[in-house]
């Protein structure tokens, strides 16, 4: 029983301590001393800020001989050197990349929307063309059926017969016209032909 009470009391104390805890983050802003000797015990020659690119020339235990962008050489604690730029410097590049990719994504979405609209238009035109194609094919089929019916009935008249019929009709029309003219002249002049 005593053990259970003690455990409960510890849990309550831990919960109370957690409720008052504050969340903090470690900053990557650092000022690193540049020294003239690898011992790094004396006053630094100058301070290097976080993100400064350094060329490592030599190593001696936990110290590294480096050359800065301005050509200054000195010793620094090697434990503060990392192979990649600090996060805040990479973040700026990543934000630029993100903005560029967001722009590309927006353009790609716009192109996709335009392509989808064009596809819908083409599908509609294709359906219309397909319907027209079916209509043309149906009319051709009906024409072939009618041609076969005409051939079966034997109503195809030779071209020479058509010409002969036209010539006979023309001759009969001319003769009929002359006879009618003769009739009109006789009627006018009391049955006498004047020509």
C-alpha positions as protocol buffer text, in pm:
chain_id: "A"
residue {
  index: 1
  type: UNK
  ca { x: 0 y: 0 z: 0 }
}
residue {
  index: 2
  type: UNK
  ca { x: 278 y: 235 z: 86 }
}
residue {
  index: 3
  type: UNK
  ca { x: 449 y: 150 z: -237 }
}
residue {
  index: 4
  type: UNK
  ca { x: 132 y: 230 z: -441 }
}
residue {
  index: 5
  type: UNK
  ca { x: 91 y: 564 z: -262 }
}
residue {
  index: 6
  type: UNK
  ca { x: 453 y: 651 z: -328 }
}
residue {
  index: 7
  type: UNK
  ca { x: 416 y: 564 z: -697 }
}
residue {
  index: 8
  type: UNK
  ca { x: 102 y: 777 z: -723 }
}
residue {
  index: 9
  type: UNK
  ca { x: 276 y: 1068 z: -554 }
}
residue {
  index: 10
  type: UNK
  ca { x: 573 y: 1041 z: -798 }
}
residue {
  index: 11
  type: UNK
  ca { x: 337 y: 1040 z: -1095 }
}
residue {
  index: 12
  type: UNK
  ca { x: 157 y: 1352 z: -970 }
}
residue {
  index: 13
  type: UNK
  ca { x: 488 y: 1531 z: -912 }
}
residue {
  index: 14
  type: UNK
  ca { x: 608 y: 1439 z: -1261 }
}
residue {
  index: 15
  type: UNK
  ca { x: 281 y: 1560 z: -1414 }
}
residue {
  index: 16
  type: UNK
  ca { x: 306 y: 1891 z: -1226 }
}
residue {
  index: 17
  type: UNK
  ca { x: 669 y: 1934 z: -1341 }
}
residue {
  index: 18
  type: UNK
  ca { x: 570 y: 1863 z: -1700 }
}
residue {
  index: 19
  type: UNK
  ca { x: 288 y: 2116 z: -1691 }
}
residue {
  index: 20
  type: UNK
  ca { x: 535 y: 2394 z: -1604 }
}
residue {
  index: 21
  type: UNK
  ca { x: 800 y: 2286 z: -1862 }
}
residue {
  index: 22
  type: UNK
  ca { x: 878 y: 2527 z: -2146 }
}
residue {
  index: 23
  type: UNK
  ca { x: 970 y: 2411 z: -2495 }
}
residue {
  index: 24
  type: UNK
  ca { x: 1283 y: 2578 z: -2636 }
}
residue {
  index: 25
  type: UNK
  ca { x: 1483 y: 2524 z: -2954 }
}
residue {
  index: 26
  type: UNK
  ca { x: 1856 y: 2539 z: -3006 }
}
residue {
  index: 27
  type: UNK
  ca { x: 1967 y: 2804 z: -3251 }
}
residue {
  index: 28
  type: UNK
  ca { x: 2230 y: 2728 z: -3512 }
}
residue {
  index: 29
  type: UNK
  ca { x: 2373 y: 3080 z: -3495 }
}
residue {
  index: 30
  type: UNK
  ca { x: 2725 y: 3036 z: -3367 }
}
residue {
  index: 31
  type: UNK
  ca { x: 3035 y: 3250 z: -3337 }
}
residue {
  index: 32
  type: UNK
  ca { x: 3341 y: 3033 z: -3369 }
}
residue {
  index: 33
  type: UNK
  ca { x: 3678 y: 3164 z: -3258 }
}
residue {
  index: 34
  type: UNK
  ca { x: 3972 y: 3162 z: -3501 }
}
residue {
  index: 35
  type: UNK
  ca { x: 4300 y: 3109 z: -3310 }
}
residue {
  index: 36
  type: UNK
  ca { x: 4665 y: 3129 z: -3399 }
}
residue {
  index: 37
  type: UNK
  ca { x: 4748 y: 2797 z: -3224 }
}
residue {
  index: 38
  type: UNK
  ca { x: 4569 y: 2459 z: -3216 }
}
residue {
  index: 39
  type: UNK
  ca { x: 4528 y: 2478 z: -2836 }
}
residue {
  index: 40
  type: UNK
  ca { x: 4253 y: 2742 z: -2868 }
}
residue {
  index: 41
  type: UNK
  ca { x: 4326 y: 2860 z: -2515 }
}
residue {
  index: 42
  type: UNK
  ca { x: 4430 y: 3220 z: -2583 }
}
residue {
  index: 43
  type: UNK
  ca { x: 4218 y: 3507 z: -2711 }
}
residue {
  index: 44
  type: UNK
  ca { x: 4084 y: 3441 z: -3067 }
}
residue {
  index: 45
  type: UNK
  ca { x: 4217 y: 3641 z: -3361 }
}
residue {
  index: 46
  type: UNK
  ca { x: 3861 y: 3693 z: -3478 }
}
residue {
  index: 47
  type: UNK
  ca { x: 3520 y: 3529 z: -3474 }
}
residue {
  index: 48
  type: UNK
  ca { x: 3364 y: 3340 z: -3763 }
}
residue {
  index: 49
  type: UNK
  ca { x: 2986 y: 3339 z: -3801 }
}
residue {
  index: 50
  type: UNK
  ca { x: 2773 y: 3038 z: -3867 }
}
residue {
  index: 51
  type: UNK
  ca { x: 2765 y: 2938 z: -4234 }
}
residue {
  index: 52
  type: UNK
  ca { x: 3114 y: 3070 z: -4320 }
}
residue {
  index: 53
  type: UNK
  ca { x: 3276 y: 2840 z: -4577 }
}
residue {
  index: 54
  type: UNK
  ca { x: 3620 y: 2725 z: -4464 }
}
residue {
  index: 55
  type: UNK
  ca { x: 3890 y: 2525 z: -4641 }
}
residue {
  index: 56
  type: UNK
  ca { x: 4046 y: 2268 z: -4407 }
}
residue {
  index: 57
  type: UNK
  ca { x: 4424 y: 2263 z: -4452 }
}
residue {
  index: 58
  type: UNK
  ca { x: 4532 y: 2038 z: -4162 }
}
residue {
  index: 59
  type: UNK
  ca { x: 4401 y: 1864 z: -3850 }
}
residue {
  index: 60
  type: UNK
  ca { x: 4555 y: 1829 z: -3504 }
}
residue {
  index: 61
  type: UNK
  ca { x: 4334 y: 1634 z: -3264 }
}
residue {
  index: 62
  type: UNK
  ca { x: 4015 y: 1833 z: -3206 }
}
residue {
  index: 63
  type: UNK
  ca { x: 4151 y: 2141 z: -3386 }
}
residue {
  index: 64
  type: UNK
  ca { x: 4162 y: 2214 z: -3760 }
}
residue {
  index: 65
  type: UNK
  ca { x: 4380 y: 2459 z: -3952 }
}
residue {
  index: 66
  type: UNK
  ca { x: 4145 y: 2644 z: -4190 }
}
residue {
  index: 67
  type: UNK
  ca { x: 4152 y: 2917 z: -4453 }
}
residue {
  index: 68
  type: UNK
  ca { x: 3856 y: 3156 z: -4473 }
}
residue {
  index: 69
  type: UNK
  ca { x: 3700 y: 3314 z: -4783 }
}
residue {
  index: 70
  type: UNK
  ca { x: 3920 y: 3622 z: -4738 }
}
residue {
  index: 71
  type: UNK
  ca { x: 4239 y: 3409 z: -4719 }
}
residue {
  index: 72
  type: UNK
  ca { x: 4284 y: 3438 z: -4341 }
}
residue {
  index: 73
  type: UNK
  ca { x: 4426 y: 3121 z: -4185 }
}
residue {
  index: 74
  type: UNK
  ca { x: 4391 y: 2999 z: -3829 }
}
residue {
  index: 75
  type: UNK
  ca { x: 4287 y: 2716 z: -3598 }
}
residue {
  index: 76
  type: UNK
  ca { x: 3927 y: 2634 z: -3494 }
}
residue {
  index: 77
  type: UNK
  ca { x: 3763 y: 2358 z: -3293 }
}
residue {
  index: 78
  type: UNK
  ca { x: 3688 y: 2085 z: -3549 }
}
residue {
  index: 79
  type: UNK
  ca { x: 3380 y: 1968 z: -3360 }
}
residue {
  index: 80
  type: UNK
  ca { x: 3195 y: 2280 z: -3480 }
}
residue {
  index: 81
  type: UNK
  ca { x: 3265 y: 2212 z: -3848 }
}
residue {
  index: 82
  type: UNK
  ca { x: 3003 y: 2028 z: -4052 }
}
residue {
  index: 83
  type: UNK
  ca { x: 3006 y: 1909 z: -4412 }
}
residue {
  index: 84
  type: UNK
  ca { x: 2681 y: 2085 z: -4509 }
}
residue {
  index: 85
  type: UNK
  ca { x: 2581 y: 2448 z: -4466 }
}
residue {
  index: 86
  type: UNK
  ca { x: 2365 y: 2517 z: -4158 }
}
residue {
  index: 87
  type: UNK
  ca { x: 1991 y: 2475 z: -4190 }
}
residue {
  index: 88
  type: UNK
  ca { x: 1909 y: 2845 z: -4216 }
}
residue {
  index: 89
  type: UNK
  ca { x: 2130 y: 2879 z: -4526 }
}
residue {
  index: 90
  type: UNK
  ca { x: 1987 y: 2567 z: -4686 }
}
residue {
  index: 91
  type: UNK
  ca { x: 1636 y: 2686 z: -4598 }
}
residue {
  index: 92
  type: UNK
  ca { x: 1671 y: 2998 z: -4815 }
}
residue {
  index: 93
  type: UNK
  ca { x: 1770 y: 2782 z: -5113 }
}
residue {
  index: 94
  type: UNK
  ca { x: 1491 y: 2536 z: -5042 }
}
residue {
  index: 95
  type: UNK
  ca { x: 1236 y: 2818 z: -5019 }
}
residue {
  index: 96
  type: UNK
  ca { x: 1352 y: 2949 z: -5357 }
}
residue {
  index: 97
  type: UNK
  ca { x: 1329 y: 2598 z: -5503 }
}
residue {
  index: 98
  type: UNK
  ca { x: 986 y: 2555 z: -5345 }
}
residue {
  index: 99
  type: UNK
  ca { x: 860 y: 2882 z: -5498 }
}
residue {
  index: 100
  type: UNK
  ca { x: 995 y: 2779 z: -5839 }
}
residue {
  index: 101
  type: UNK
  ca { x: 841 y: 2431 z: -5812 }
}
residue {
  index: 102
  type: UNK
  ca { x: 510 y: 2580 z: -5698 }
}
residue {
  index: 103
  type: UNK
  ca { x: 511 y: 2803 z: -6007 }
}
residue {
  index: 104
  type: UNK
  ca { x: 589 y: 2503 z: -6227 }
}
residue {
  index: 105
  type: UNK
  ca { x: 311 y: 2304 z: -6058 }
}
residue {
  index: 106
  type: UNK
  ca { x: 62 y: 2586 z: -6118 }
}
residue {
  index: 107
  type: UNK
  ca { x: 165 y: 2606 z: -6483 }
}
residue {
  index: 108
  type: UNK
  ca { x: 141 y: 2227 z: -6517 }
}
residue {
  index: 109
  type: UNK
  ca { x: -206 y: 2227 z: -6361 }
}
residue {
  index: 110
  type: UNK
  ca { x: -315 y: 2503 z: -6601 }
}
residue {
  index: 111
  type: UNK
  ca { x: -177 y: 2303 z: -6896 }
}
residue {
  index: 112
  type: UNK
  ca { x: -352 y: 1992 z: -6766 }
}
residue {
  index: 113
  type: UNK
  ca { x: -683 y: 2180 z: -6744 }
}
residue {
  index: 114
  type: UNK
  ca { x: -638 y: 2315 z: -7098 }
}
residue {
  index: 115
  type: UNK
  ca { x: -544 y: 1967 z: -7225 }
}
residue {
  index: 116
  type: UNK
  ca { x: -849 y: 1813 z: -7056 }
}
residue {
  index: 117
  type: UNK
  ca { x: -1074 y: 2076 z: -7220 }
}
residue {
  index: 118
  type: UNK
  ca { x: -911 y: 2011 z: -7559 }
}
residue {
  index: 119
  type: UNK
  ca { x: -954 y: 1637 z: -7507 }
}
residue {
  index: 120
  type: UNK
  ca { x: -1324 y: 1682 z: -7428 }
}
residue {
  index: 121
  type: UNK
  ca { x: -1364 y: 1895 z: -7742 }
}
residue {
  index: 122
  type: UNK
  ca { x: -1183 y: 1637 z: -7956 }
}
residue {
  index: 123
  type: UNK
  ca { x: -1389 y: 1353 z: -7809 }
}
residue {
  index: 124
  type: UNK
  ca { x: -1709 y: 1544 z: -7892 }
}
residue {
  index: 125
  type: UNK
  ca { x: -1585 y: 1608 z: -8247 }
}
residue {
  index: 126
  type: UNK
  ca { x: -1486 y: 1244 z: -8282 }
}
residue {
  index: 127
  type: UNK
  ca { x: -1830 y: 1131 z: -8165 }
}
residue {
  index: 128
  type: UNK
  ca { x: -1990 y: 1372 z: -8414 }
}
residue {
  index: 129
  type: UNK
  ca { x: -1761 y: 1247 z: -8693 }
}
residue {
  index: 130
  type: UNK
  ca { x: -1839 y: 890 z: -8598 }
}
residue {
  index: 131
  type: UNK
  ca { x: -2213 y: 963 z: -8621 }
}
residue {
  index: 132
  type: UNK
  ca { x: -2163 y: 1132 z: -8960 }
}
residue {
  index: 133
  type: UNK
  ca { x: -1952 y: 837 z: -9073 }
}
residue {
  index: 134
  type: UNK
  ca { x: -2230 y: 598 z: -8973 }
}
residue {
  index: 135
  type: UNK
  ca { x: -2481 y: 813 z: -9163 }
}
residue {
  index: 136
  type: UNK
  ca { x: -2265 y: 817 z: -9479 }
}
residue {
  index: 137
  type: UNK
  ca { x: -2211 y: 443 z: -9456 }
}
residue {
  index: 138
  type: UNK
  ca { x: -2586 y: 389 z: -9411 }
}
residue {
  index: 139
  type: UNK
  ca { x: -2660 y: 600 z: -9721 }
}
residue {
  index: 140
  type: UNK
  ca { x: -2401 y: 408 z: -9925 }
}
residue {
  index: 141
  type: UNK
  ca { x: -2556 y: 80 z: -9815 }
}
residue {
  index: 142
  type: UNK
  ca { x: -2903 y: 204 z: -9917 }
}
residue {
  index: 143
  type: UNK
  ca { x: -2765 y: 319 z: -10255 }
}
residue {
  index: 144
  type: UNK
  ca { x: -2612 y: -24 z: -10318 }
}
residue {
  index: 145
  type: UNK
  ca { x: -2942 y: -189 z: -10227 }
}
residue {
  index: 146
  type: UNK
  ca { x: -3135 y: 37 z: -10468 }
}
residue {
  index: 147
  type: UNK
  ca { x: -2881 y: -29 z: -10745 }
}
residue {
  index: 148
  type: UNK
  ca { x: -2920 y: -403 z: -10696 }
}
residue {
  index: 149
  type: UNK
  ca { x: -3302 y: -370 z: -10709 }
}
residue {
  index: 150
  type: UNK
  ca { x: -3282 y: -174 z: -11035 }
}
residue {
  index: 151
  type: UNK
  ca { x: -3048 y: -435 z: -11183 }
}
residue {
  index: 152
  type: UNK
  ca { x: -3287 y: -710 z: -11072 }
}
residue {
  index: 153
  type: UNK
  ca { x: -3581 y: -540 z: -11240 }
}
residue {
  index: 154
  type: UNK
  ca { x: -3389 y: -493 z: -11562 }
}
residue {
  index: 155
  type: UNK
  ca { x: -3494 y: -131 z: -11598 }
}
residue {
  index: 156
  type: UNK
  ca { x: -3157 y: -16 z: -11705 }
}
residue {
  index: 157
  type: UNK
  ca { x: -3211 y: 141 z: -12047 }
}
residue {
  index: 158
  type: UNK
  ca { x: -2914 y: 150 z: -12285 }
}
residue {
  index: 159
  type: UNK
  ca { x: -2772 y: 492 z: -12367 }
}
residue {
  index: 160
  type: UNK
  ca { x: -2843 y: 454 z: -12739 }
}
residue {
  index: 161
  type: UNK
  ca { x: -3212 y: 397 z: -12668 }
}
residue {
  index: 162
  type: UNK
  ca { x: -3224 y: 719 z: -12468 }
}
residue {
  index: 163
  type: UNK
  ca { x: -3073 y: 910 z: -12762 }
}
residue {
  index: 164
  type: UNK
  ca { x: -3313 y: 748 z: -13010 }
}
residue {
  index: 165
  type: UNK
  ca { x: -3610 y: 834 z: -12788 }
}
residue {
  index: 166
  type: UNK
  ca { x: -3492 y: 1195 z: -12759 }
}
residue {
  index: 167
  type: UNK
  ca { x: -3453 y: 1223 z: -13141 }
}
residue {
  index: 168
  type: UNK
  ca { x: -3801 y: 1075 z: -13205 }
}
residue {
  index: 169
  type: UNK
  ca { x: -3954 y: 1310 z: -12949 }
}
residue {
  index: 170
  type: UNK
  ca { x: -3786 y: 1607 z: -13112 }
}
residue {
  index: 171
  type: UNK
  ca { x: -3905 y: 1504 z: -13460 }
}
residue {
  index: 172
  type: UNK
  ca { x: -4261 y: 1445 z: -13340 }
}
residue {
  index: 173
  type: UNK
  ca { x: -4259 y: 1783 z: -13167 }
}
residue {
  index: 174
  type: UNK
  ca { x: -4143 y: 1958 z: -13484 }
}
residue {
  index: 175
  type: UNK
  ca { x: -4409 y: 1787 z: -13697 }
}
residue {
  index: 176
  type: UNK
  ca { x: -4679 y: 1865 z: -13440 }
}
residue {
  index: 177
  type: UNK
  ca { x: -4572 y: 2229 z: -13438 }
}
residue {
  index: 178
  type: UNK
  ca { x: -4597 y: 2249 z: -13817 }
}
residue {
  index: 179
  type: UNK
  ca { x: -4940 y: 2087 z: -13815 }
}
residue {
  index: 180
  type: UNK
  ca { x: -5063 y: 2327 z: -13548 }
}
residue {
  index: 181
  type: UNK
  ca { x: -4926 y: 2627 z: -13739 }
}
residue {
  index: 182
  type: UNK
  ca { x: -5103 y: 2503 z: -14056 }
}
residue {
  index: 183
  type: UNK
  ca { x: -5426 y: 2470 z: -13862 }
}
residue {
  index: 184
  type: UNK
  ca { x: -5401 y: 2826 z: -13729 }
}
residue {
  index: 185
  type: UNK
  ca { x: -5332 y: 2973 z: -14075 }
}
residue {
  index: 186
  type: UNK
  ca { x: -5627 y: 2791 z: -14234 }
}
residue {
  index: 187
  type: UNK
  ca { x: -5859 y: 2899 z: -13962 }
}
residue {
  index: 188
  type: UNK
  ca { x: -5763 y: 3257 z: -14002 }
}
residue {
  index: 189
  type: UNK
  ca { x: -5793 y: 3267 z: -14379 }
}
residue {
  index: 190
  type: UNK
  ca { x: -6105 y: 3059 z: -14412 }
}
residue {
  index: 191
  type: UNK
  ca { x: -5947 y: 2723 z: -14484 }
}
residue {
  index: 192
  type: UNK
  ca { x: -5709 y: 2842 z: -14755 }
}
residue {
  index: 193
  type: UNK
  ca { x: -5337 y: 2771 z: -14728 }
}
residue {
  index: 194
  type: UNK
  ca { x: -5136 y: 3080 z: -14799 }
}
residue {
  index: 195
  type: UNK
  ca { x: -4787 y: 2944 z: -14828 }
}
